[in-house]
Amino acid sequence: MNSTTTEENANAAAPAAGEQPKVAKKAVRSIRRAPVAPQKGKAGKKAAPARKAPKGAKKAKSGKPIGAARGGSKTAKVLDLLRRKGGVTAKELLKATGWQPHSVRGFLSGTVGKKMGLTVTSTKGEDGTRIYSIEA
């Protein structure tokens, strides 16, 4: 009996040459979660908007010369004062317009300098007062 049991064990252990042994597979299943909406991620840094290049001086519309203003306006008064021979002090501009000092400086820089395309020169007088002028 010994010889037959050994042969049976050898035959059972070694499958046929063309067959491969079968492996028992486990079912793959994900973890079950509660039926809720997914969490939102944290907001990261937002991209900064691209910076625009500074605008150049605007061109005159409808055939008006550059630096022209409507007659009788504060802009016309300021331009007349700036074009006179010795220029104009900041105090004179304040008195003529009734504006605050920062408004006069902003007007000279933004409107006269950038929008109208005129060159405003600023010099300090002998007594320390600021004198503004433009080329006529």
LOZAMAR-768099 format. One record per atom (N, C-alpha, C): residue number from 0; x, y, z; residue in three letters. Coordinates in nm, 2 decimals. Example, Ala and Ser with C-alpha at 12.3 -4.5 7.8 and 13.67 -1.06 7.14 Angstrom:
[atom 0 [1.32 -0.57 0.78] 'ALA']
[atom 0 [1.23 -0.45 0.78] 'ALA']
[atom 0 [1.32 -0.33 0.78] 'ALA']
[atom 1 [1.28 -0.22 0.71] 'SER']
[atom 1 [1.37 -0.11 0.71] 'SER']
[atom 1 [1.29 0.00 0.79] 'SER']
END
This chain:
[atom 0 [0.08 -0.12 0.00] 'MET']
[atom 0 [0.00 0.00 0.00] 'MET']
[atom 0 [0.08 0.13 0.00] 'MET']
[atom 1 [0.19 0.11 0.04] 'ASN']
[atom 1 [0.28 0.23 0.04] 'ASN']
[atom 1 [0.31 0.28 -0.10] 'ASN']
[atom 2 [0.33 0.19 -0.19] 'SER']
[atom 2 [0.37 0.23 -0.32] 'SER']
[atom 2 [0.25 0.30 -0.39] 'SER']
[atom 3 [0.13 0.26 -0.37] 'THR']
[atom 3 [0.02 0.33 -0.44] 'THR']
[atom 3 [-0.01 0.46 -0.38] 'THR']
[atom 4 [0.00 0.48 -0.26] 'THR']
[atom 4 [-0.02 0.61 -0.20] 'THR']
[atom 4 [0.08 0.72 -0.24] 'THR']
[atom 5 [0.20 0.68 -0.25] 'THR']
[atom 5 [0.30 0.77 -0.30] 'THR']
[atom 5 [0.28 0.81 -0.44] 'THR']
[atom 6 [0.24 0.72 -0.52] 'GLU']
[atom 6 [0.21 0.75 -0.66] 'GLU']
[atom 6 [0.09 0.85 -0.67] 'GLU']
[atom 7 [-0.01 0.82 -0.59] 'GLU']
[atom 7 [-0.13 0.91 -0.60] 'GLU']
[atom 7 [-0.10 1.05 -0.55] 'GLU']
[atom 8 [-0.01 1.06 -0.44] 'ASN']
[atom 8 [0.03 1.19 -0.39] 'ASN']
[atom 8 [0.11 1.26 -0.50] 'ASN']
[atom 9 [0.20 1.20 -0.57] 'ALA']
[atom 9 [0.28 1.26 -0.67] 'ALA']
[atom 9 [0.20 1.31 -0.78] 'ALA']
[atom 10 [0.10 1.22 -0.82] 'ASN']
[atom 10 [0.01 1.26 -0.93] 'ASN']
[atom 10 [-0.08 1.38 -0.89] 'ASN']
[atom 11 [-0.12 1.39 -0.77] 'ALA']
[atom 11 [-0.21 1.50 -0.73] 'ALA']
[atom 11 [-0.13 1.63 -0.71] 'ALA']
[atom 12 [0.00 1.62 -0.67] 'ALA']
[atom 12 [0.08 1.74 -0.64] 'ALA']
[atom 12 [0.13 1.80 -0.77] 'ALA']
[atom 13 [0.16 1.72 -0.87] 'ALA']
[atom 13 [0.21 1.78 -0.99] 'ALA']
[atom 13 [0.10 1.78 -1.10] 'ALA']
[atom 14 [0.04 1.89 -1.13] 'PRO']
[atom 14 [-0.06 1.90 -1.23] 'PRO']
[atom 14 [0.00 1.87 -1.37] 'PRO']
[atom 15 [-0.09 1.86 -1.47] 'ALA']
[atom 15 [-0.04 1.84 -1.60] 'ALA']
[atom 15 [0.04 1.95 -1.65] 'ALA']
[atom 16 [0.12 1.93 -1.75] 'ALA']
[atom 16 [0.22 2.03 -1.80] 'ALA']
[atom 16 [0.15 2.15 -1.86] 'ALA']
[atom 17 [0.03 2.14 -1.92] 'GLY']
[atom 17 [-0.04 2.25 -1.98] 'GLY']
[atom 17 [-0.12 2.33 -1.88] 'GLY']
[atom 18 [-0.15 2.28 -1.77] 'GLU']
[atom 18 [-0.24 2.34 -1.68] 'GLU']
[atom 18 [-0.17 2.42 -1.57] 'GLU']
[atom 19 [-0.22 2.53 -1.53] 'GLN']
[atom 19 [-0.16 2.60 -1.41] 'GLN']
[atom 19 [-0.26 2.59 -1.29] 'GLN']
[atom 20 [-0.20 2.59 -1.17] 'PRO']
[atom 20 [-0.29 2.58 -1.06] 'PRO']
[atom 20 [-0.38 2.70 -1.04] 'PRO']
[atom 21 [-0.50 2.67 -1.00] 'LYS']
[atom 21 [-0.60 2.78 -0.98] 'LYS']
[atom 21 [-0.58 2.85 -0.85] 'LYS']
[atom 22 [-0.59 2.98 -0.85] 'VAL']
[atom 22 [-0.57 3.05 -0.72] 'VAL']
[atom 22 [-0.71 3.11 -0.68] 'VAL']
[atom 23 [-0.74 3.10 -0.56] 'ALA']
[atom 23 [-0.87 3.16 -0.52] 'ALA']
[atom 23 [-0.86 3.31 -0.51] 'ALA']
[atom 24 [-0.95 3.38 -0.57] 'LYS']
[atom 24 [-0.94 3.53 -0.57] 'LYS']
[atom 24 [-1.05 3.58 -0.47] 'LYS']
[atom 25 [-1.00 3.69 -0.41] 'LYS']
[atom 25 [-1.09 3.76 -0.32] 'LYS']
[atom 25 [-1.16 3.88 -0.39] 'LYS']
[atom 26 [-1.28 3.91 -0.36] 'ALA']
[atom 26 [-1.35 4.02 -0.42] 'ALA']
[atom 26 [-1.29 4.15 -0.37] 'ALA']
[atom 27 [-1.27 4.24 -0.46] 'VAL']
[atom 27 [-1.21 4.37 -0.43] 'VAL']
[atom 27 [-1.33 4.47 -0.41] 'VAL']
[atom 28 [-1.33 4.54 -0.29] 'ARG']
[atom 28 [-1.44 4.63 -0.27] 'ARG']
[atom 28 [-1.39 4.75 -0.19] 'ARG']
[atom 29 [-1.43 4.87 -0.23] 'SER']
[atom 29 [-1.38 4.98 -0.15] 'SER']
[atom 29 [-1.46 5.00 -0.03] 'SER']
[atom 30 [-1.41 5.09 0.06] 'ILE']
[atom 30 [-1.47 5.11 0.19] 'ILE']
[atom 30 [-1.60 5.20 0.16] 'ILE']
[atom 31 [-1.71 5.16 0.23] 'ARG']
[atom 31 [-1.83 5.24 0.21] 'ARG']
[atom 31 [-1.83 5.36 0.30] 'ARG']
[atom 32 [-1.87 5.47 0.25] 'ARG']
[atom 32 [-1.88 5.60 0.32] 'ARG']
[atom 32 [-2.02 5.65 0.33] 'ARG']
[atom 33 [-2.04 5.75 0.41] 'ALA']
[atom 33 [-2.17 5.81 0.43] 'ALA']
[atom 33 [-2.21 5.89 0.30] 'ALA']
[atom 34 [-2.33 5.89 0.26] 'PRO']
[atom 34 [-2.37 5.96 0.14] 'PRO']
[atom 34 [-2.38 6.11 0.16] 'PRO']
[atom 35 [-2.27 6.18 0.16] 'VAL']
[atom 35 [-2.26 6.32 0.18] 'VAL']
[atom 35 [-2.19 6.39 0.06] 'VAL']
[atom 36 [-2.20 6.52 0.05] 'ALA']
[atom 36 [-2.13 6.59 -0.05] 'ALA']
[atom 36 [-1.98 6.59 -0.02] 'ALA']
[atom 37 [-1.89 6.58 -0.13] 'PRO']
[atom 37 [-1.75 6.58 -0.10] 'PRO']
[atom 37 [-1.70 6.71 -0.04] 'PRO']
[atom 38 [-1.59 6.71 0.04] 'GLN']
[atom 38 [-1.54 6.83 0.10] 'GLN']
[atom 38 [-1.47 6.91 0.00] 'GLN']
[atom 39 [-1.49 7.04 0.02] 'LYS']
[atom 39 [-1.42 7.14 -0.07] 'LYS']
[atom 39 [-1.27 7.15 -0.03] 'LYS']
[atom 40 [-1.19 7.16 -0.13] 'GLY']
[atom 40 [-1.04 7.18 -0.09] 'GLY']
[atom 40 [-1.02 7.33 -0.05] 'GLY']
[atom 41 [-0.91 7.35 0.02] 'LYS']
[atom 41 [-0.88 7.48 0.06] 'LYS']
[atom 41 [-0.84 7.57 -0.06] 'LYS']
[atom 42 [-0.88 7.69 -0.05] 'ALA']
[atom 42 [-0.85 7.78 -0.16] 'ALA']
[atom 42 [-0.70 7.82 -0.15] 'ALA']
[atom 43 [-0.63 7.81 -0.26] 'GLY']
[atom 43 [-0.49 7.85 -0.26] 'GLY']
[atom 43 [-0.48 8.00 -0.30] 'GLY']
[atom 44 [-0.36 8.04 -0.32] 'LYS']
[atom 44 [-0.34 8.18 -0.36] 'LYS']
[atom 44 [-0.39 8.20 -0.50] 'LYS']
[atom 45 [-0.46 8.31 -0.52] 'LYS']
[atom 45 [-0.51 8.34 -0.65] 'LYS']
[atom 45 [-0.41 8.42 -0.73] 'LYS']
[atom 46 [-0.41 8.40 -0.86] 'ALA']
[atom 46 [-0.31 8.46 -0.94] 'ALA']
[atom 46 [-0.34 8.61 -0.95] 'ALA']
[atom 47 [-0.23 8.69 -0.93] 'ALA']
[atom 47 [-0.25 8.84 -0.94] 'ALA']
[atom 47 [-0.27 8.88 -1.09] 'ALA']
[atom 48 [-0.36 8.97 -1.11] 'PRO']
[atom 48 [-0.39 9.02 -1.24] 'PRO']
[atom 48 [-0.26 9.08 -1.31] 'PRO']
[atom 49 [-0.25 9.07 -1.43] 'ALA']
[atom 49 [-0.14 9.12 -1.50] 'ALA']
[atom 49 [-0.14 9.27 -1.50] 'ALA']
[atom 50 [-0.03 9.33 -1.48] 'ARG']
[atom 50 [-0.02 9.48 -1.47] 'ARG']
[atom 50 [-0.02 9.54 -1.61] 'ARG']
[atom 51 [-0.09 9.64 -1.63] 'LYS']
[atom 51 [-0.09 9.71 -1.76] 'LYS']
[atom 51 [0.02 9.81 -1.77] 'LYS']
[atom 52 [0.06 9.83 -1.89] 'ALA']
[atom 52 [0.16 9.93 -1.91] 'ALA']
[atom 52 [0.10 10.07 -1.90] 'ALA']
[atom 53 [0.18 10.17 -1.85] 'PRO']
[atom 53 [0.12 10.30 -1.84] 'PRO']
[atom 53 [0.08 10.36 -1.98] 'PRO']
[atom 54 [-0.03 10.43 -1.97] 'LYS']
[atom 54 [-0.08 10.49 -2.10] 'LYS']
[atom 54 [0.00 10.61 -2.14] 'LYS']
[atom 55 [0.01 10.63 -2.27] 'GLY']
[atom 55 [0.08 10.74 -2.32] 'GLY']
[atom 55 [-0.01 10.86 -2.33] 'GLY']
[atom 56 [0.04 10.97 -2.37] 'ALA']
[atom 56 [-0.04 11.09 -2.38] 'ALA']
[atom 56 [-0.15 11.07 -2.49] 'ALA']
[atom 57 [-0.27 11.12 -2.46] 'LYS']
[atom 57 [-0.38 11.11 -2.56] 'LYS']
[atom 57 [-0.36 11.21 -2.67] 'LYS']
[atom 58 [-0.41 11.17 -2.79] 'LYS']
[atom 58 [-0.41 11.25 -2.90] 'LYS']
[atom 58 [-0.52 11.35 -2.90] 'LYS']
[atom 59 [-0.51 11.46 -2.96] 'ALA']
[atom 59 [-0.61 11.56 -2.96] 'ALA']
[atom 59 [-0.73 11.51 -3.05] 'ALA']
[atom 60 [-0.85 11.53 -3.00] 'LYS']
[atom 60 [-0.97 11.49 -3.08] 'LYS']
[atom 60 [-1.02 11.61 -3.15] 'LYS']
[atom 61 [-1.09 11.58 -3.26] 'SER']
[atom 61 [-1.16 11.68 -3.34] 'SER']
[atom 61 [-1.08 11.80 -3.38] 'SER']
[atom 62 [-0.95 11.79 -3.41] 'GLY']
[atom 62 [-0.87 11.90 -3.46] 'GLY']
[atom 62 [-0.83 12.00 -3.36] 'GLY']
[atom 63 [-0.86 11.98 -3.23] 'LYS']
[atom 63 [-0.82 12.08 -3.13] 'LYS']
[atom 63 [-0.67 12.07 -3.10] 'LYS']
[atom 64 [-0.60 12.18 -3.08] 'PRO']
[atom 64 [-0.46 12.17 -3.05] 'PRO']
[atom 64 [-0.44 12.10 -2.91] 'PRO']
[atom 65 [-0.33 12.04 -2.89] 'ILE']
[atom 65 [-0.29 11.97 -2.77] 'ILE']
[atom 65 [-0.28 12.08 -2.66] 'ILE']
[atom 66 [-0.34 12.06 -2.54] 'GLY']
[atom 66 [-0.34 12.15 -2.44] 'GLY']
[atom 66 [-0.44 12.26 -2.44] 'GLY']
[atom 67 [-0.54 12.24 -2.53] 'ALA']
[atom 67 [-0.65 12.34 -2.54] 'ALA']
[atom 67 [-0.76 12.30 -2.44] 'ALA']
[atom 68 [-0.82 12.40 -2.38] 'ALA']
[atom 68 [-0.93 12.38 -2.28] 'ALA']
[atom 68 [-1.05 12.47 -2.32] 'ALA']
[atom 69 [-1.16 12.43 -2.27] 'ARG']
[atom 69 [-1.28 12.51 -2.29] 'ARG']
[atom 69 [-1.27 12.65 -2.22] 'ARG']
[atom 70 [-1.30 12.75 -2.29] 'GLY']
[atom 70 [-1.28 12.89 -2.24] 'GLY']
[atom 70 [-1.36 12.92 -2.11] 'GLY']
[atom 71 [-1.29 12.98 -2.01] 'GLY']
[atom 71 [-1.36 13.01 -1.89] 'GLY']
[atom 71 [-1.35 12.90 -1.78] 'GLY']
[atom 72 [-1.30 12.79 -1.82] 'SER']
[atom 72 [-1.29 12.68 -1.72] 'SER']
[atom 72 [-1.17 12.69 -1.63] 'SER']
[atom 73 [-1.17 12.62 -1.52] 'LYS']
[atom 73 [-1.05 12.62 -1.43] 'LYS']
[atom 73 [-0.93 12.57 -1.50] 'LYS']
[atom 74 [-0.95 12.47 -1.59] 'THR']
[atom 74 [-0.83 12.42 -1.67] 'THR']
[atom 74 [-0.77 12.53 -1.75] 'THR']
[atom 75 [-0.86 12.61 -1.82] 'ALA']
[atom 75 [-0.81 12.72 -1.90] 'ALA']
[atom 75 [-0.73 12.82 -1.82] 'ALA']
[atom 76 [-0.79 12.85 -1.70] 'LYS']
[atom 76 [-0.72 12.95 -1.61] 'LYS']
[atom 76 [-0.59 12.90 -1.57] 'LYS']
[atom 77 [-0.58 12.77 -1.53] 'VAL']
[atom 77 [-0.45 12.71 -1.49] 'VAL']
[atom 77 [-0.35 12.71 -1.60] 'VAL']
[atom 78 [-0.39 12.68 -1.72] 'LEU']
[atom 78 [-0.30 12.68 -1.83] 'LEU']
[atom 78 [-0.25 12.82 -1.87] 'LEU']
[atom 79 [-0.34 12.92 -1.86] 'ASP']
[atom 79 [-0.29 13.06 -1.88] 'ASP']
[atom 79 [-0.19 13.10 -1.78] 'ASP']
[atom 80 [-0.21 13.06 -1.65] 'LEU']
[atom 80 [-0.11 13.10 -1.55] 'LEU']
[atom 80 [0.02 13.02 -1.57] 'LEU']
[atom 81 [0.01 12.90 -1.61] 'LEU']
[atom 81 [0.13 12.82 -1.63] 'LEU']
[atom 81 [0.21 12.87 -1.75] 'LEU']
[atom 82 [0.15 12.93 -1.85] 'ARG']
[atom 82 [0.21 12.98 -1.97] 'ARG']
[atom 82 [0.28 13.11 -1.96] 'ARG']
[atom 83 [0.24 13.19 -1.85] 'ARG']
[atom 83 [0.30 13.32 -1.84] 'ARG']
[atom 83 [0.45 13.31 -1.81] 'ARG']
[atom 84 [0.52 13.42 -1.84] 'LYS']
[atom 84 [0.67 13.42 -1.84] 'LYS']
[atom 84 [0.74 13.37 -1.72] 'LYS']
[atom 85 [0.70 13.41 -1.60] 'GLY']
[atom 85 [0.77 13.37 -1.48] 'GLY']
[atom 85 [0.72 13.24 -1.42] 'GLY']
[atom 86 [0.61 13.18 -1.48] 'GLY']
[atom 86 [0.55 13.07 -1.42] 'GLY']
[atom 86 [0.45 13.11 -1.32] 'GLY']
[atom 87 [0.41 13.02 -1.23] 'VAL']
[atom 87 [0.31 13.05 -1.13] 'VAL']
[atom 87 [0.34 12.97 -1.00] 'VAL']
[atom 88 [0.32 13.03 -0.89] 'THR']
[atom 88 [0.35 12.96 -0.76] 'THR']
[atom 88 [0.23 12.87 -0.73] 'THR']
[atom 89 [0.26 12.78 -0.64] 'ALA']
[atom 89 [0.15 12.69 -0.59] 'ALA']
[atom 89 [0.04 12.77 -0.52] 'ALA']
[atom 90 [0.08 12.87 -0.44] 'LYS']
[atom 90 [-0.02 12.95 -0.37] 'LYS']
[atom 90 [-0.11 13.03 -0.47] 'LYS']
[atom 91 [-0.06 13.07 -0.58] 'GLU']
[atom 91 [-0.14 13.14 -0.68] 'GLU']
[atom 91 [-0.24 13.04 -0.75] 'GLU']
[atom 92 [-0.19 12.92 -0.77] 'LEU']
[atom 92 [-0.28 12.82 -0.83] 'LEU']
[atom 92 [-0.39 12.78 -0.73] 'LEU']
[atom 93 [-0.36 12.78 -0.60] 'LEU']
[atom 93 [-0.46 12.75 -0.50] 'LEU']
[atom 93 [-0.57 12.86 -0.49] 'LEU']
[atom 94 [-0.52 12.98 -0.50] 'LYS']
[atom 94 [-0.61 13.09 -0.50] 'LYS']
[atom 94 [-0.70 13.10 -0.62] 'LYS']
[atom 95 [-0.64 13.07 -0.74] 'ALA']
[atom 95 [-0.72 13.08 -0.86] 'ALA']
[atom 95 [-0.82 12.97 -0.88] 'ALA']
[atom 96 [-0.80 12.85 -0.82] 'THR']
[atom 96 [-0.89 12.74 -0.84] 'THR']
[atom 96 [-0.97 12.71 -0.72] 'THR']
[atom 97 [-0.93 12.74 -0.60] 'GLY']
[atom 97 [-1.00 12.71 -0.48] 'GLY']
[atom 97 [-0.98 12.56 -0.44] 'GLY']
[atom 98 [-0.88 12.50 -0.49] 'TRP']
[atom 98 [-0.85 12.36 -0.46] 'TRP']
[atom 98 [-0.76 12.34 -0.35] 'TRP']
[atom 99 [-0.75 12.22 -0.30] 'GLN']
[atom 99 [-0.65 12.18 -0.19] 'GLN']
[atom 99 [-0.52 12.16 -0.26] 'GLN']
[atom 100 [-0.41 12.18 -0.18] 'PRO']
[atom 100 [-0.27 12.16 -0.25] 'PRO']
[atom 100 [-0.25 12.03 -0.32] 'PRO']
[atom 101 [-0.30 11.92 -0.26] 'HIS']
[atom 101 [-0.28 11.79 -0.32] 'HIS']
[atom 101 [-0.36 11.78 -0.45] 'HIS']
[atom 102 [-0.48 11.85 -0.46] 'SER']
[atom 102 [-0.55 11.85 -0.59] 'SER']
[atom 102 [-0.48 11.92 -0.70] 'SER']
[atom 103 [-0.42 12.03 -0.66] 'VAL']
[atom 103 [-0.34 12.11 -0.76] 'VAL']
[atom 103 [-0.23 12.02 -0.82] 'VAL']
[atom 104 [-0.15 11.96 -0.73] 'ARG']
[atom 104 [-0.04 11.88 -0.77] 'ARG']
[atom 104 [-0.09 11.76 -0.86] 'ARG']
[atom 105 [-0.20 11.70 -0.82] 'GLY']
[atom 105 [-0.25 11.59 -0.90] 'GLY']
[atom 105 [-0.30 11.63 -1.03] 'GLY']
[atom 106 [-0.36 11.75 -1.04] 'PHE']
[atom 106 [-0.41 11.81 -1.17] 'PHE']
[atom 106 [-0.29 11.83 -1.26] 'PHE']
[atom 107 [-0.18 11.89 -1.20] 'LEU']
[atom 107 [-0.06 11.92 -1.28] 'LEU']
[atom 107 [0.00 11.79 -1.34] 'LEU']
[atom 108 [0.00 11.69 -1.25] 'SER']
[atom 108 [0.07 11.57 -1.30] 'SER']
[atom 108 [-0.02 11.49 -1.39] 'SER']
[atom 109 [-0.15 11.47 -1.35] 'GLY']
[atom 109 [-0.24 11.38 -1.43] 'GLY']
[atom 109 [-0.30 11.44 -1.55] 'GLY']
[atom 110 [-0.37 11.56 -1.53] 'THR']
[atom 110 [-0.44 11.62 -1.64] 'THR']
[atom 110 [-0.34 11.69 -1.74] 'THR']
[atom 111 [-0.27 11.78 -1.68] 'VAL']
[atom 111 [-0.18 11.86 -1.77] 'VAL']
[atom 111 [-0.06 11.77 -1.82] 'VAL']
[atom 112 [0.00 11.70 -1.74] 'GLY']
[atom 112 [0.12 11.62 -1.78] 'GLY']
[atom 112 [0.09 11.50 -1.86] 'GLY']
[atom 113 [-0.01 11.42 -1.81] 'LYS']
[atom 113 [-0.03 11.29 -1.88] 'LYS']
[atom 113 [-0.14 11.30 -1.99] 'LYS']
[atom 114 [-0.26 11.35 -1.95] 'LYS']
[atom 114 [-0.37 11.36 -2.05] 'LYS']
[atom 114 [-0.35 11.46 -2.16] 'LYS']
[atom 115 [-0.30 11.58 -2.12] 'MET']
[atom 115 [-0.28 11.68 -2.23] 'MET']
[atom 115 [-0.14 11.66 -2.30] 'MET']
[atom 116 [-0.05 11.59 -2.24] 'GLY']
[atom 116 [0.08 11.57 -2.30] 'GLY']
[atom 116 [0.17 11.68 -2.29] 'GLY']
[atom 117 [0.15 11.78 -2.20] 'LEU']
[atom 117 [0.24 11.89 -2.18] 'LEU']
[atom 117 [0.34 11.86 -2.08] 'LEU']
[atom 118 [0.46 11.93 -2.09] 'THR']
[atom 118 [0.57 11.91 -2.00] 'THR']
[atom 118 [0.56 12.02 -1.89] 'THR']
[atom 119 [0.54 11.98 -1.77] 'VAL']
[atom 119 [0.53 12.08 -1.66] 'VAL']
[atom 119 [0.66 12.07 -1.59] 'VAL']
[atom 120 [0.73 12.19 -1.58] 'THR']
[atom 120 [0.85 12.21 -1.51] 'THR']
[atom 120 [0.83 12.27 -1.38] 'THR']
[atom 121 [0.90 12.22 -1.28] 'SER']
[atom 121 [0.89 12.26 -1.14] 'SER']
[atom 121 [1.02 12.30 -1.09] 'SER']
[atom 122 [1.03 12.43 -1.04] 'THR']
[atom 122 [1.16 12.48 -0.99] 'THR']
[atom 122 [1.13 12.54 -0.85] 'THR']
[atom 123 [1.23 12.55 -0.77] 'LYS']
[atom 123 [1.22 12.61 -0.64] 'LYS']
[atom 123 [1.28 12.75 -0.65] 'LYS']
[atom 124 [1.20 12.85 -0.60] 'GLY']
[atom 124 [1.24 12.99 -0.61] 'GLY']
[atom 124 [1.34 13.02 -0.50] 'GLY']
[atom 125 [1.39 13.14 -0.49] 'GLU']
[atom 125 [1.49 13.18 -0.40] 'GLU']
[atom 125 [1.44 13.17 -0.25] 'GLU']
[atom 126 [1.32 13.20 -0.24] 'ASP']
[atom 126 [1.26 13.20 -0.10] 'ASP']
[atom 126 [1.20 13.06 -0.06] 'ASP']
[atom 127 [1.22 12.96 -0.15] 'GLY']
[atom 127 [1.18 12.82 -0.12] 'GLY']
[atom 127 [1.04 12.79 -0.17] 'GLY']
[atom 128 [0.98 12.88 -0.24] 'THR']
[atom 128 [0.84 12.85 -0.30] 'THR']
[atom 128 [0.86 12.77 -0.43] 'THR']
[atom 129 [0.76 12.69 -0.45] 'ARG']
[atom 129 [0.76 12.60 -0.58] 'ARG']
[atom 129 [0.70 12.68 -0.69] 'ARG']
[atom 130 [0.77 12.69 -0.81] 'ILE']
[atom 130 [0.72 12.76 -0.92] 'ILE']
[atom 130 [0.70 12.66 -1.04] 'ILE']
[atom 131 [0.57 12.65 -1.09] 'TYR']
[atom 131 [0.54 12.56 -1.20] 'TYR']
[atom 131 [0.53 12.64 -1.33] 'TYR']
[atom 132 [0.57 12.58 -1.44] 'SER']
[atom 132 [0.55 12.64 -1.57] 'SER']
[atom 132 [0.55 12.54 -1.68] 'SER']
[atom 133 [0.49 12.57 -1.80] 'ILE']
[atom 133 [0.49 12.49 -1.92] 'ILE']
[atom 133 [0.54 12.57 -2.03] 'ILE']
[atom 134 [0.60 12.51 -2.13] 'GLU']
[atom 134 [0.65 12.58 -2.25] 'GLU']
[atom 134 [0.53 12.62 -2.33] 'GLU']
[atom 135 [0.53 12.74 -2.38] 'ALA']
[atom 135 [0.42 12.80 -2.46] 'ALA']
[atom 135 [0.41 12.75 -2.59] 'ALA']
END
